[in-house]
């Protein structure tokens, strides 16, 4: 029995050896190459580029005070609509002591001059009534009285302006009331009640009371690389996609291309602006991130093939035409003239017809090896 067992083990070892040899031999045999095949077809080719940027109002105005002081009241808040001239906030004036003292002194002096002018007028009027003085002298004294009255009124107005920031004669145009300069939406009110504010002067821009913008007139602002800016012209149509509103697309029209580039991470880029057409009922917020798709070039109803089937050799391009079928299949190398490409398909200007079959790239098996 042991003798037969030895023969059986030896036979199994021989079979395993032969099987392994056969398997390795089969694996070492080259497999015939197979390629994909394409038929040229007529379609539209678009070469596009995508520009990232933001949606902004065309006109955004910072409302600043005309006097320095302290905010006492705020009548509006961010998100409210305002009209030009509508009051946003109120400022309480903190008077300068030297100016206040000078204004008070002017009022006292005007009062003294007025009292003296009234005495002179009464005296002159009595003489005029008795016809002891001429009408010319009487008119001069009366004019002096009127001037004294006007001077006192002007002095009182000046004092009220220095002390309160507003006088009785110009209360409707008070500089203590901060008014919107345009009609639109209040984007931001960076001040609070109690904050000190200063007016714009030579040394600073002044304190911003509110930012107001017309959200009905929006623009897309972005940057495009110098390699593509040469293909842009004002008036080109764009498709705007906003990141926060994925399901909506808006039309825009390119209206500005910067004549000067700015360097960004080592690349020269040009700023562009486009007028955005927003349909009614869509609420767009300032500062939304957006992408703009621009068609740089297009070719309508042209013969195309997948770009993967093109062989590039120097400045020439070639394709392989499929001849025959089955085991008799051959490939004829043919020179073609190409045109516009969208990265997937490429235009064929000459060298092919819609009846030709074109060889594509090699087919790859699931394990990543060529068939």
Buried (B, 14 or more C-beta within 10 A) or exposed (E): EEEEEEEEEEEEEEEEEEEEEEEEEEEEEEEEEEBBEBEBEEBBBEBEBEBEBBBBBBEBBBBBBBBBBBBEEBEBEEEBEBEEEBBBBBBEBEBEEEBEEEBBEBBEEBBEBBEEBEEBBEEBBEBBEEEEBEEEEBEEBBEBBEEBBEBBBBBBBBBBBBBBBBBEEEEEEBBBBBBBBBBBBBBBBEBEEEBEBBBBEEEEEBBBBBBBBBBEEBBBBBBBBEEBBEBBEEEBEBBBBBEEBEEEEBBBBBBEBBEEBEEEEEEBBBBBBBBBEBEEEEEBEBEBEBBBBBBBEEBEEBBBBBBEBBEEEEEEBBBBBBEEEEEEBEBEEEEBEBBBBBEEBBBBEEBBEEEBBBBBEEEEEEEEEEE
